[in-house]
Amino acid sequence: MDDTGLFAGLKVLDCASFIAGPAAATILSDFGADVIKIEPPGEGDSYRWLGKRPGGPVCAEDFASMITNRNKRSLALDLKSADGQAILRRLISQADVFVTNYPLGVREKLHLTWEDLHSLNPRLIYAGLSAYGEIGPEASKTGFDATAYWARSGLMDLVRVDAETMPARSVAGMGDHPTALALFGGIVSALYRREKTGRGGKVSASLLATGLFSNGYMLQAVLLGASLPPRPKREDSSNALAGMYQTLDGRWITLAMLAEERQWPAFLTALNRPDLGTDPRFATQPPRRANARALFDILEPIFLTKTLADWRTLLDQAGLTFGIVGTTEEAAEDAQAHLIGAIRPFADRPGMTIDSPVQLDGEAKTTPRQFPQLGQHSIEILLEAGYEQAEIDGFLARAVIAAQ
């Protein structure tokens, strides 16, 4: 909790699991909000154990919770009990934001719907996250970003090497974090409206809607009647200056020379192939497009003559737009990422973490803190809510709460 941040004094109840919902609350905490993570006693949020699944990164620490649940305080609370429900309602009456991604049926069973809670606190911002939206026949359908964001949206089908290869598998959480930004934007918009009107309201976001928005370039074309051609093989692309090339050391560079007419002469200088500029097949953009395969066949062996480091220097010196296909290990050490604060040190433990990507001029963000142990702050939170120690001892004895 940061007493000086933009959202200092804002109390957020994170009653969500896994990634997208909790990550939206994390962004609020990055700007100073007091975020209380409500978890079931016992094993807590199942996300605490996701990093131990076979096939994932081999790490001695709970790296998943390190990014998604940093800065928060943990309350281990049994919402299936009457006492747990009463505690939650007291917290709701004192809160500003309530975040949940429980399936609609679970929300109804635990009395956590907007209709259940908003009368307790008219200023409450209720933020609901779902897989497929909260109306229609699939409203109660469960899903993860791999299914609702990546596969359903068309992204999985489009992002493949070419039309003959299998659809591209997603990486864990790749759709959850963009969806968290969508939910965060909704929460902040609702807070702004509350400043103007004094009333709270319900905010919603879904993995499906965020996936469709992420696929907006292609999807908008289809909505306007376009047909999508099959994705060509790399060598058959219609633009040889917007493709991938392998280097001498087995690495890959991706060109993105959309300012082609201006950058073409500088590109030839970097390649040390000024002769291509006078070749009628490539002198201007139209013939370069018509002869894209011929140009690719010339460029591919050229890129194989130098290492990634050599090409990076030459292309940077020429002021060209390109990207290196970096590894995750390289991203962790990326000097530019550290310089802009995208990767930051923890305040209370060794190591680094990934900052949320939102920055606001003049507003310092909270230095990231270690994620809480399950129930680490249960007693502290209930004392702040007005419970007496004797009552809390009774909750502990009846397993309504758990504490470290």
Number of C-alpha atoms within 10 A of each C-alpha: 22 18 13 15 19 20 18 16 16 19 22 26 26 28 23 22 21 21 24 32 30 28 28 28 35 28 25 27 30 28 25 25 28 25 28 27 28 25 24 20 19 14 12 20 20 11 17 20 15 15 18 17 9 8 7 10 10 11 9 8 10 15 18 19 22 20 21 25 28 24 30 28 25 28 30 28 28 22 21 13 14 11 17 17 18 12 20 20 17 16 23 20 17 17 21 21 26 27 25 24 24 21 18 21 14 13 15 14 10 15 15 23 18 19 11 13 18 19 11 15 18 14 21 27 26 24 25 26 28 26 24 24 20 18 9 8 9 11 15 18 15 14 15 21 26 19 17 24 31 28 20 18 22 18 21 19 18 18 16 17 14 16 15 11 11 12 16 15 13 17 10 12 16 14 24 26 20 19 28 25 22 20 26 23 15 19 26 14 13 22 21 13 14 16 12 9 10 12 15 21 18 17 21 18 26 25 31 25 20 26 23 20 15 19 18 16 10 17 18 13 12 12 10 8 9 11 10 11 7 10 17 14 13 17 18 16 16 17 21 26 22 17 18 20 22 20 21 17 12 10 16 19 19 16 18 17 19 13 10 17 12 11 15 20 17 18 22 15 15 19 17 11 13 14 10 17 16 10 12 10 18 19 16 15 15 11 13 20 18 14 16 22 18 16 19 22 13 13 16 16 14 17 18 18 14 15 16 21 13 12 20 17 11 16 19 12 11 17 12 22 17 18 14 16 14 12 9 9 8 10 13 14 11 14 12 11 14 16 10 9 16 16 21 17 17 19 14 10 10 8 9 16 19 18 20 21 10 11 14 9 5 7 11 14 22 23 17 24 20 19 20 19 16 24 25 17 20 23 24 17 17 19 13 10 14 10 15 12 13 9 12 18 13 12 19 16 11 12 18 22 27 24 18 11
